[in-house]
Amino acid sequence: MPTFTALTTLLGRDKAEALGEALEALTPEPTGVGVFELEDGSGLWEVGGYFQAPPDAAGLALLSAIHGARDFVVSELPEVDWVAKVKRELSPVEAGRFFVYGSHDADKVPTGSVPLLIEASMAFGTGHHGTTQGCLQLLEKAIGLGFAPNTVLDLGCGTAVLGMAAARVWPEARVLASDIDRVAVEVAEANVGANRLRGHVECLEAEGLDHPRIAASAPFDLIFANILKGPLIRLCPRITDALSQGGYVILSGILNEQRQEIADVYTSSGNSVVESLIIGDWSSIMLRKSV
């Protein structure tokens, strides 16, 4: 079955979210709608919809005019067996002691590693992206420092690979994994079950830190925030407040040219940089809340 995309950009989060909501009411209706801030410093937001039939061109033109957006660009995506493609192209990833793999590579798990199973059909956040690898390598650094948290938050968890890694190393820790996207939370819950970590990792649908369970579990000794520059900066005061004294925060989703700006924001809020690393175009930073 073919898939069609309709994409546009406009200035401002509120306008973008309003357009995304209006796009959901289009006929034929989209199977999904996404609203994302572009990480190029332009201030633009991208709004996109996915359709199983060609979207209504007149309806799209009207929406873009009403909301002050650029004209929608409509494309037809080729039919791809994504699960087969992922199985074929994504090999296991090793980051320190962690071994991230799909079930098709279960026979490759090294003895003595910490295995993390992410199914091929749940490919977002498999560990192949430089941001996830960076977080796992910085987690390895924290372990080497003798750090042992009682409470962990995986903020913007995707597949929950980071929260699961923490739960594997520290089985007594309370681990929360949250995401703003309901589908991501369902994926996270499935992965937690596949890794036999139910009862060790709790998955939540939440925007930022706005959830009663997050508030009740704070302060956290360790917070992962593998998201994007905009939310990282916006959430900095709340992330810092949610950290215990001497606690660590591992940040990623950061383009290399954004690293210093984000480090400055977090250090000005009372955190000190412990280590940072670069993998490809992406940077990851580990900071410690000053005592």
Secondary structure, 3 states (H helix, E strand, C coil): CCEEEEEEEEECHHHHHHHHHHHHCCCCCCCEEEEEECCCCCCEEEEEEEECCCCCHHHHHHHHHHHCCCCCEEEEECCCCHHHHHHHHCCCEEECCEEEECHHHHHHCCCCCEEEECCCCCCCCCCCCHHHHHHHHHHHHHHHCCCCCCEEEEECCCCCHHHHHHHHHCCCCEEEEEECCHHHHHHHHHHHHHCCCCCCEEEEECECCECHHHHHHCCEEEEEEECCHHHHHHHHHHHHHHEEEEEEEEEEEEEHHHHHHHHHHHHHCCEEEEEEEEECCEEEEEEEECC
